[in-house]
Amino acid sequence: MNIRPLYDRIVVKRIETDTEKTSGGLFIPDTAKEKPQEGEVFAVGKGKRLEDGSVVALDVQKGDRILFGKYSGSEIKLDGLEYLIMREDEVLGILESN
C-alpha cells in the first residue's frame, strides 16, 4: 500500500536501536524501553501552503534520517508495519553521514 501525505506532512518509519542492555549489564524488557526518536522519512507531502496560496517545498526529503520529539506525530499501521505521520515543523533535525 502506498500513502501520499498532504501538504507539509511526512510519513516516518522509526529506526530501532540495539540497546537492550544497560552499561551495568542488565537487560531492559520491551515494556520498559523508550521508543526511538530517530527515523527514516518514508514519504513527503507537496509542501506547506502559505497564506497567499503559494506552496513552499519541504526541506525534508524521502530517505532522510531525522530526529523528532518523543511525543511527535500520530502512529499509524500500514501493511502490518508501524509508521508516524507528522508535520515537518515537528522534525528537530536531519542526520547527515560524514
HELIX and SHEET records of a PDB file:
HELIX    1   1 ASP A   30  ALA A   32  5                                   3    
HELIX    2   2 GLU A   88  GLU A   90  5                                   3    
SHEET    1   A 6 SER A  74  LEU A  78  0                                        
SHEET    2   A 6 LEU A  81  ARG A  87 -1                                        
SHEET    3   A 6 ARG A   9  ARG A  14 -1                                        
SHEET    4   A 6 GLU A  38  VAL A  44 -1                                        
SHEET    5   A 6 ARG A  65  PHE A  68 -1                                        
SHEET    6   A 6 VAL A  91  LEU A  95 -1                                        
SHEET    1   B 2 LYS A  48  ARG A  49  0                                        
SHEET    2   B 2 VAL A  55  VAL A  56 -1                                        
END                                                                             
